[in-house]
Amino acid sequence: MRFSSTLTRLAAMAAIIGPAGFLPPSIAMAQAPSAKTDKPEAAAVSNEPAVTTATYGNWVLRCIRMPASADGKQARQCEIVQTIQVEGQSQPVAQIALGRLPGDTVLHLTAVLPVNVSLPGGVHVSGNGKEGAEEKGGLDLQWRRCAGGACYAEGKPGDDALKIWRKEAGAQLRFIDATGRVIGLPLSWNGLAQALDALAKGT
């Protein structure tokens, strides 16, 4: 997918998206405690934290402790995340996450964007932030669903793209909004290499 339109400035996203934010995690967060009942039951609490995070540059490694399997083994589901915000807004504009599905060795990339997008349209990651022949590490994403005030697009970066991402300083996430304009959001690869290494170790 090629984008030839002039990319708008990040500051313009405030007008495009509107004041409402969205909650963009790509893995399910721990369930909140239920309301108290007349006869509360004591629940077993593990000595291990349910959710852990670690920061590597502009990336956050987030791990969730999953329920124990039938054989008593405890597993964790992890991903690395970067959140994009507009200056002057407290709510995130977009989020990009890299992780593996349970039992899968393939790395998946998920982009979470506002619902004001063009469908079917498309989403594209420029590995070095450039276009055309100068672009490196490009990846096209496919829209999967829209729910909870956000739309989700997914793709599978290959080894060649990941090598470029590890070396480049910045990138760009591009999509087409509902008016047909191409929107470019800056991504930072700062800390990605370290975050990917930590993700591979599951720490």
Secondary structure as GFF3:
##gff-version 3
##sequence-region A 1 203
A	DSSP	three_ten_helix	10	12	.	.	.	ID=ss1
A	DSSP	alpha_helix	13	17	.	.	.	ID=ss2
A	DSSP	beta_strand	51	56	.	.	.	ID=ss3
A	DSSP	beta_strand	59	65	.	.	.	ID=ss4
A	DSSP	beta_strand	76	85	.	.	.	ID=ss5
A	DSSP	beta_strand	92	99	.	.	.	ID=ss6
A	DSSP	beta_strand	108	113	.	.	.	ID=ss7
A	DSSP	beta_strand	123	126	.	.	.	ID=ss8
A	DSSP	three_ten_helix	132	134	.	.	.	ID=ss9
A	DSSP	beta_strand	139	147	.	.	.	ID=ss10
A	DSSP	beta_strand	150	155	.	.	.	ID=ss11
A	DSSP	alpha_helix	159	167	.	.	.	ID=ss12
A	DSSP	beta_strand	170	176	.	.	.	ID=ss13
A	DSSP	beta_strand	182	188	.	.	.	ID=ss14
A	DSSP	alpha_helix	192	201	.	.	.	ID=ss15
###
